[in-house]
Amino acid sequence: MEATTEPGPEPGVCIPWEEKLKELPPIQGDAELAERVWRDVDFLAHMCIWHCLLSF
Amino acid sequence: MGQDVEQLYAERMRRYTTAMRNEKPDRVPIRPFVAEFTAKYAGYTVQEVTHDYQKAFDAVRKCAADFDWDAVVGNMVYVWTGLTEAIGLKYYAVPGQDIPAQTGFQYREPPENEAFMKADEYDQLIADPTGFLFNVWLPRVSRDVQPPGEPSTYRSNLSFLKGGMAMLQYFSDFGAQAARLRQESGTVSAISGILKAPLDILGDKLRGYMGLTMDVFEQPDKVLAACESLMPHLCHIALSGADPDKNVPITIWMHRGGVPFVSHETFDRIYWPTLKPIIEEIWSHGHQVLFYAEGDWTPHLRSFAELPEGSIVYHVDRADIFETHRAIGDRFCLSGGIPNFLLSYGTPDQVRECCKKVIDGVARDGGYVLDASAIMQNDTSAENLRALTDFAREYAVY
């Protein structure tokens, strides 16, 4: 689902991978792995703050 | 797991899901939303089940086994105050700390001039909802979290660490609780995943009810835009907690978006247009939503009927369940409708009479799940809940 306005990072994201990637030296190994794990853990922070709002 | 218990679980799951699909199962499923009642029944204080969720889980399992219900919520005293204290949340009155040990936790809404979001902060929220929550909202709702720009503190750092780890532990243990309910008593975990309507969450946790009611008059376009910006996040969180097997519903806890809290115009212009697409999106993923319609939402039944057939289960609290059934019973399963005051202060005969009336009136063709009108707290009579259970098991057979 897309917002009809122009919000910040998309749902599930706190710090976009693209932003993190700029801070890193050129990735020498598996870039896809680095991206996936970053996104998976970043998702937990998004979940945490939104559950604070919704559930607690 | 014993084969008999697994068979029992499968029968109950079939009964529960068949009813929720608005079809006719073998009998009316019994799915009581028991909250602080479980503490009273299991011999715990309300403080114990609110602050020590393992005791809450234990109390639920005891009730599920003793009453032999079809489905329960793993912990309906959902707000674990150990977690809220770790984050330092200001807005809860904790049993045994702020209020008596036998009183259910309370949500304390701040005065209008101390709302967690100010009237002139809509643009900030709209631009980046997640950033707003971390940078503006959390430092205001927590006693410990320092806002950006302020020196960090030991307690501020700890609140993130302890809060995050506690949440992960709590949610992980819900999985184990569901497995134990299944293995020990063949009981189905009734719901999975949480949703709130954008306007409700704006009123509940951000602007407060008083602030929101002024905003819908003074800056309605901002309120609408804020709700729109919350939509994708709320939808995402709902789906992330949904039952992967698509058996049990995501629950929406409906608070202040209906008459008499807001006008028909606000409902039609803001509440419904920013909730309906979320329900449709969730349904497109194959999940039902349980509308836990707290209060009386009868004036809005026509709007709810716009949703795809079978996409929701509609829980009746203070509304007339027979009128609700006439309005939307052909499209959606209903649940609830047994008044809490009757379960607390009535007699077993009165409870049986009420159950008979409701079952005869709305469950003849299936599509009904037996439950009280609202979550059952520690004023609920165990004798009356036993009467409800035994009567339904005997009478409500198709």
Interface residues (C-beta under 8 A of the other chain):
Chain A: M1 E2 A3 T4 T5 E6 P7 G8 P9 E10 P11 G12 V13 C14 F43 L44 A45 H46 M47 C48 I49 W50 H51 C52 L53 L54 S55 F56
Chain B: Y78 V79 W80 L83 T84 I87 L89 I126 A127 D128 P129 T130 G131 L133 F134 W137 L138 V141 G163 G164 M167 L168 I194 L195 K196 I201 K205 A225 E228 S229 M231 P232 H233 L234 C235 H236 I237 S240 P277 I278 E281
